[in-house]
Amino acid sequence: MEIAATARLRLRTVHLGDADFYLALVNDPGFLEHIGDRGIRTRDDAVQALLDGPMAMQRARGHSLYVVELKEGGAPIGMCGLIKRETLDGIDIGYAYLAAHRGRGYAYEAGMAVLGLAPRLGLTRVLAITSPNNVASNGLLRKMGMRFERVVHLVPGDAGSNLYSIDIEQSTECCRTDTNIHEL
């Protein structure tokens, strides 16, 4: 189901046909470096991860990570969405893109579309986490209007993640895009 559309992108819910794309995404060197190894090595692993992750969250919460695809040609290029992690006290925006599609403004375009969904979901604040050494992601979050709060440790002994936030009701910038948002 299509969730939102921008000038160049479509955001849609995940389906099991995305397993090969998801397998490639979670094993991309950039994903492994900045997000972590999910231990997904086969198509069957990817199917199970989609069922247990984005598909289950969409059913339970009405939001999740969405597949970001190019309008022209429909190729999936990444994922972006609103997720609830047990380790965070709030909903956060998460995203990842295949290497060939980084540096083209797609993450910003999809991220702003996702922030535009927040008010319809009753959210007044959205969080984000990223590795302190992920320069591109830290810059993207600031460009999206998010502000750095502090370093958080999501599990005991981890190196820490930068925590960002944006107050949706106070930020007019987050929702000012040429995005078409569809019924959730």
Residue pairs with C-beta under 8 A, 6 or more apart in sequence:
1 12
1 13
1 182
2 10
2 11
2 12
2 182
3 11
3 12
3 13
3 66
3 117
3 181
3 182
3 184
4 10
4 11
4 66
4 113
4 114
4 116
4 117
4 179
4 180
4 181
4 182
5 11
5 71
5 113
5 179
5 180
5 182
6 109
6 110
6 112
6 113
6 177
6 178
6 179
6 180
7 71
7 109
7 178
8 70
8 71
8 72
8 106
8 109
9 68
9 69
9 70
9 71
9 77
9 106
9 109
9 110
9 113
10 68
10 69
10 70
10 71
10 74
11 66
11 67
11 68
11 69
11 80
11 81
11 110
11 113
11 114
12 66
12 67
12 69
13 54
13 55
13 58
13 64
13 66
13 67
14 22
14 50
14 54
14 55
14 58
14 64
14 65
14 66
14 67
14 79
15 55
16 47
16 50
16 51
18 50
18 67
18 76
19 43
19 46
19 47
19 50
20 43
20 46
21 67
21 76
22 40
22 46
22 49
22 50
22 79
23 40
23 42
23 43
23 45
23 46
24 98
25 31
25 78
25 79
25 96
25 97
25 98
26 38
26 40
26 46
26 49
26 96
27 40
27 41
28 96
28 98
28 99
29 99
30 96
30 99
30 102
31 96
34 130
34 131
34 133
34 134
34 137
35 96
35 131
38 49
39 45
40 46
40 49
53 64
53 65
54 64
54 65
54 66
54 79
54 81
55 64
57 63
57 64
57 65
57 83
57 84
58 64
61 84
62 121
62 184
63 81
63 82
63 83
63 91
63 117
63 121
63 184
64 81
64 82
64 83
65 79
65 80
65 81
65 83
65 94
66 79
66 80
66 81
66 114
67 76
67 78
67 79
68 76
68 77
68 78
68 79
68 80
68 95
68 97
68 106
68 110
69 75
69 76
69 77
70 77
77 97
77 98
77 100
77 101
77 106
78 95
78 96
78 97
78 98
78 101
78 106
78 107
78 110
79 94
79 95
79 96
79 97
80 93
80 94
80 95
80 107
80 110
80 111
80 113
80 114
81 93
81 94
81 95
81 114
82 91
82 92
82 93
82 94
82 114
82 117
82 118
82 121
82 123
82 126
83 91
83 92
83 93
83 94
84 91
84 92
85 92
85 154
87 154
87 155
88 127
88 129
88 152
88 154
88 163
90 125
90 126
90 127
90 165
91 118
91 121
91 123
91 126
91 127
92 126
92 127
92 128
92 129
93 111
93 114
93 115
93 126
93 127
93 128
94 128
95 107
95 110
95 111
95 114
97 106
97 107
102 136
103 136
107 140
108 140
108 143
108 144
109 177
111 140
111 144
112 144
112 174
112 177
112 179
113 177
113 179
113 181
115 126
115 144
115 145
115 166
115 168
115 174
115 175
116 174
116 175
116 177
116 179
116 181
117 181
117 184
118 124
118 126
118 168
118 174
118 175
119 168
119 169
119 175
120 181
120 184
121 184
123 168
124 167
124 168
124 169
125 165
125 166
125 167
125 168
126 146
126 165
126 166
126 168
127 163
127 164
127 165
128 141
128 146
128 163
128 164
128 165
129 152
129 154
129 161
129 162
129 163
129 164
130 137
130 138
130 141
130 161
130 162
130 164
131 137
131 159
131 161
131 162
132 138
132 151
132 159
132 160
132 161
132 162
138 148
138 162
141 164
142 148
142 164
144 166
144 174
145 166
145 171
145 173
145 174
146 164
146 165
146 166
147 164
147 165
147 166
148 162
148 163
148 164
149 163
149 164
149 165
150 163
151 160
151 161
151 162
151 163
152 160
152 161
152 163
153 160
153 161
154 161
166 174
168 174
168 175
